[in-house]
Amino acid sequence: MSKDMEELTTLNRDYVASVQNCDVERFDEILAPEFYCSNPDKTLVDRAGFLKQTAQPITIRNLIERDVIIRIMGDFAIIHAATSYTTADGQQTSGRYTDCWEKKNGKWLAVSAHVSR
């Protein structure tokens, strides 16, 4: 496995864990200044809005990623994956996400995310 693939695999796991754990500090480290996210409710938030919403307690639990596909194209990468999680009322459900990453000064940063449920 290439170094970039290893780094992106770890960053992807960190990203998902940061959603589950409301880890604003970790997101602050891995999001590019120009980051935007398309939320499941069809809203679009910039980096500051994403960090603000991440700080709010979430009602889902047991969030895991699966069927992860990482495509590296030079200094740009796209990660596609499915998720499964438990809702507040105990229902098992799933979603999908696509994250875009750019390597800047030797460091991978998330520049875009799209989440669907």
Backbone bond lengths (Angstrom), bond angles and torsions (degrees), N, CA, C in turn:
res aa  C-N    CA-C-N  psi(-1)  N-CA   C-N-CA  omega(-1)  CA-C   N-CA-C  phi
1 M - - - 1.456 - - 1.533 108.33 -
2 S 1.314 116.24 135.20 1.457 119.79 -179.48 1.532 110.91 -70.28
3 K 1.321 115.57 158.85 1.466 120.88 178.56 1.540 110.52 -58.43
4 D 1.333 116.51 -43.16 1.470 119.67 179.18 1.525 111.19 -62.58
5 M 1.328 117.45 -40.95 1.465 120.66 178.96 1.525 110.59 -63.85
6 E 1.323 116.64 -42.20 1.466 120.54 177.62 1.531 110.69 -61.93
7 E 1.327 116.91 -45.42 1.465 120.79 -179.66 1.519 111.11 -62.59
8 L 1.324 116.84 -45.39 1.467 120.00 -179.04 1.525 111.83 -67.81
9 T 1.321 117.68 -34.80 1.469 120.92 175.75 1.524 109.96 -61.62
10 T 1.318 116.34 -44.97 1.472 120.88 178.32 1.518 110.93 -65.87
11 L 1.326 117.12 -44.61 1.471 120.57 179.62 1.527 111.37 -62.38
12 N 1.319 117.01 -38.47 1.463 120.29 177.58 1.522 110.87 -62.03
13 R 1.322 116.59 -44.89 1.475 120.01 177.98 1.525 110.50 -63.80
14 D 1.335 116.81 -41.62 1.470 120.95 177.72 1.529 110.90 -60.86
15 Y 1.326 116.27 -41.83 1.467 121.62 -178.94 1.538 109.73 -60.06
16 V 1.324 116.51 -50.36 1.464 120.72 -178.79 1.532 110.67 -63.92
17 A 1.325 117.04 -43.39 1.471 120.58 178.26 1.520 110.70 -63.51
18 S 1.319 117.23 -35.32 1.471 120.70 179.58 1.523 111.59 -68.11
19 V 1.323 116.98 -33.71 1.473 119.97 174.30 1.527 108.85 -64.06
20 Q 1.332 116.72 -50.50 1.467 121.34 -177.43 1.521 111.58 -61.24
21 N 1.335 117.06 -37.14 1.469 121.53 -174.11 1.519 114.77 -100.58
22 C 1.338 116.93 8.59 1.477 121.68 -179.62 1.536 110.56 52.27
23 D 1.315 116.41 43.40 1.460 122.85 -173.75 1.529 111.91 -87.73
24 V 1.318 115.71 80.75 1.459 122.34 -179.62 1.530 110.46 -61.98
25 E 1.311 117.26 -37.75 1.468 121.31 -178.34 1.531 111.23 -60.31
26 R 1.334 117.13 -45.09 1.467 119.38 179.61 1.520 110.79 -67.33
27 F 1.328 117.39 -41.52 1.461 119.57 177.30 1.524 110.86 -61.29
28 D 1.308 117.52 -37.76 1.457 120.82 178.92 1.530 110.83 -59.30
29 E 1.329 117.11 -29.49 1.468 122.34 179.71 1.527 113.10 -80.32
30 I 1.332 118.01 -29.80 1.468 119.75 -170.33 1.530 114.64 -111.55
31 L 1.322 118.44 -1.64 1.467 120.75 177.95 1.522 110.51 -97.36
32 A 1.318 116.52 133.26 1.461 121.73 175.61 1.531 109.39 -68.77
33 P 1.329 117.84 155.47 1.469 120.31 177.92 1.529 112.76 -57.14
34 E 1.335 117.65 -31.67 1.470 121.94 -177.35 1.529 113.13 -93.65
35 F 1.331 118.04 16.22 1.466 123.51 -178.42 1.534 112.04 -59.31
36 Y 1.338 115.21 139.46 1.471 123.40 171.25 1.518 108.43 -135.46
37 C 1.341 115.80 150.44 1.459 121.51 177.70 1.522 110.59 -132.69
38 S 1.332 115.61 130.72 1.468 121.86 170.16 1.518 106.45 -91.31
39 N 1.321 116.23 115.33 1.459 122.61 -177.36 1.526 112.00 -83.65
40 P 1.337 116.96 162.04 1.464 120.36 178.07 1.529 113.34 -58.81
41 D 1.349 117.36 -26.82 1.471 120.07 179.80 1.529 112.44 -84.91
42 K 1.332 116.17 10.48 1.463 124.46 177.04 1.523 114.01 77.36
43 T 1.334 118.43 8.42 1.459 120.24 173.88 1.521 109.62 -82.96
44 L 1.311 115.04 153.99 1.452 122.36 176.57 1.521 107.29 -116.27
45 V 1.341 116.71 124.57 1.458 120.25 -179.23 1.521 110.02 -122.88
46 D 1.322 114.81 145.26 1.458 119.89 175.19 1.530 109.13 -82.75
47 R 1.303 116.25 -175.29 1.460 121.85 -176.33 1.530 111.63 -56.92
48 A 1.331 116.41 -47.98 1.472 120.50 -178.96 1.523 110.94 -62.36
49 G 1.329 116.69 -42.43 1.464 120.25 178.26 1.517 112.29 -65.24
50 F 1.336 115.94 -37.68 1.459 120.20 178.42 1.526 111.09 -65.83
51 L 1.327 116.88 -43.98 1.465 120.09 178.22 1.526 110.71 -63.03
52 K 1.328 116.64 -38.48 1.468 120.60 178.53 1.526 110.65 -64.30
53 Q 1.331 117.09 -44.61 1.470 118.89 -179.19 1.524 110.75 -71.21
54 T 1.324 118.08 -30.40 1.461 121.35 178.07 1.526 111.31 -66.03
55 A 1.316 117.23 -32.11 1.463 121.71 -178.94 1.532 112.31 -69.29
56 Q 1.327 117.26 -18.10 1.464 121.63 -179.16 1.533 109.83 -78.02
57 P 1.327 117.41 138.60 1.474 119.55 176.97 1.530 110.37 -57.47
58 I 1.320 116.01 140.47 1.462 119.48 178.00 1.517 109.93 -104.53
59 T 1.315 115.11 158.41 1.464 119.81 -176.14 1.522 112.48 -100.42
60 I 1.343 117.36 -8.32 1.461 118.58 179.04 1.528 110.06 -88.34
61 R 1.322 115.39 158.98 1.467 120.10 176.20 1.527 108.73 -143.12
62 N 1.321 114.80 168.72 1.469 121.47 179.37 1.528 112.70 59.49
63 L 1.335 117.01 35.96 1.464 121.42 -179.97 1.528 109.61 -71.56
64 I 1.313 115.50 123.30 1.466 120.30 175.99 1.525 109.39 -136.27
65 E 1.329 114.79 151.25 1.454 120.58 176.29 1.522 108.89 -99.17
66 R 1.320 115.71 153.40 1.467 120.44 177.77 1.530 108.31 -154.66
67 D 1.305 114.92 167.23 1.473 120.64 179.52 1.535 111.37 51.51
68 V 1.323 115.39 45.44 1.464 121.11 -176.62 1.526 110.38 -77.92
69 I 1.322 115.42 129.75 1.462 122.75 174.75 1.520 107.07 -121.18
70 I 1.321 116.70 120.80 1.461 121.74 178.53 1.525 107.66 -113.48
71 R 1.330 115.35 121.84 1.464 121.05 178.80 1.528 108.29 -115.41
72 I 1.311 116.18 120.71 1.461 121.39 -179.74 1.525 108.47 -106.59
73 M 1.331 115.09 128.24 1.462 122.27 179.14 1.527 107.96 -128.47
74 G 1.319 115.33 80.14 1.459 119.98 -177.40 1.521 110.10 70.82
75 D 1.330 116.02 -120.96 1.463 121.82 179.63 1.530 112.62 -94.22
76 F 1.327 116.54 20.83 1.462 122.04 179.77 1.529 107.48 -133.17
77 A 1.317 116.35 141.96 1.465 120.68 178.77 1.523 110.14 -142.22
78 I 1.318 114.36 148.11 1.461 121.51 176.23 1.526 107.38 -122.83
79 I 1.323 115.28 131.78 1.463 120.77 176.81 1.527 108.59 -116.16
80 H 1.329 115.19 122.62 1.465 122.70 175.67 1.520 106.84 -110.40
81 A 1.323 117.33 139.14 1.461 119.25 177.55 1.520 110.72 -161.14
82 A 1.314 113.87 163.12 1.459 122.04 172.40 1.521 107.80 -106.21
83 T 1.316 115.74 156.94 1.461 120.75 176.09 1.524 109.21 -127.19
84 S 1.304 114.69 157.94 1.460 120.96 167.91 1.524 106.40 -135.57
85 Y 1.312 115.60 148.43 1.459 120.71 -177.18 1.520 109.43 -163.90
86 T 1.325 115.28 168.31 1.457 122.84 178.03 1.519 108.06 -108.36
87 T 1.335 116.51 130.38 1.461 120.96 178.98 1.528 110.07 -79.33
88 A 1.319 116.26 171.48 1.465 122.04 -178.79 1.532 111.90 -58.32
89 D 1.334 116.16 -31.77 1.471 119.14 -179.27 1.534 112.64 -91.74
90 G 1.340 117.37 12.21 1.448 121.41 174.34 1.523 116.45 88.70
91 Q 1.310 117.31 4.38 1.467 120.72 179.83 1.527 110.49 -77.92
92 Q 1.326 116.44 137.61 1.454 121.80 172.17 1.520 107.57 -84.89
93 T 1.318 117.12 129.28 1.452 120.11 -179.81 1.527 109.60 -145.66
94 S 1.316 115.25 -179.33 1.459 119.15 -176.26 1.515 111.07 -145.72
95 G 1.318 115.11 169.20 1.453 122.03 177.81 1.512 110.14 -155.66
96 R 1.318 115.85 -170.94 1.466 122.27 177.26 1.519 108.10 -141.33
97 Y 1.320 114.62 156.82 1.464 119.26 172.47 1.511 110.22 -147.36
98 T 1.312 113.91 155.11 1.459 122.84 173.17 1.517 106.35 -132.61
99 D 1.332 115.61 122.90 1.459 121.45 178.09 1.516 109.27 -118.02
100 C 1.317 116.68 139.49 1.455 122.41 177.19 1.522 108.76 -111.93
101 W 1.320 115.15 135.38 1.460 122.87 -176.36 1.522 109.61 -125.63
102 E 1.324 115.86 145.17 1.456 121.64 175.67 1.529 108.76 -127.53
103 K 1.320 115.38 136.81 1.460 120.06 177.65 1.528 108.03 -89.82
104 K 1.339 114.63 116.66 1.463 120.73 -178.31 1.519 108.37 -123.68
105 N 1.323 116.33 125.04 1.467 121.07 -179.46 1.528 111.38 50.88
106 G 1.338 115.82 40.38 1.458 121.11 176.78 1.512 115.69 81.08
107 K 1.331 117.82 4.76 1.473 121.54 -177.06 1.528 109.94 -124.26
108 W 1.338 116.58 131.40 1.456 121.71 176.51 1.525 109.66 -78.40
109 L 1.352 116.34 129.60 1.463 122.19 176.06 1.518 109.82 -130.33
110 A 1.313 116.80 140.75 1.469 121.03 177.15 1.529 108.83 -74.22
111 V 1.327 116.14 128.19 1.461 120.70 179.65 1.525 112.32 -109.10
112 S 1.345 116.66 -19.06 1.454 119.60 -177.29 1.526 109.88 -158.86
113 A 1.324 115.17 148.90 1.466 121.26 176.08 1.531 108.72 -143.69
114 H 1.315 115.16 146.67 1.460 121.77 174.60 1.522 106.82 -136.61
115 V 1.328 115.96 123.91 1.466 121.46 -175.29 1.519 109.57 -121.22
116 S 1.330 116.53 133.66 1.470 120.02 175.08 1.527 108.78 -130.52
117 R 1.315 114.24 149.94 1.472 120.64 177.35 1.494 109.07 -132.99
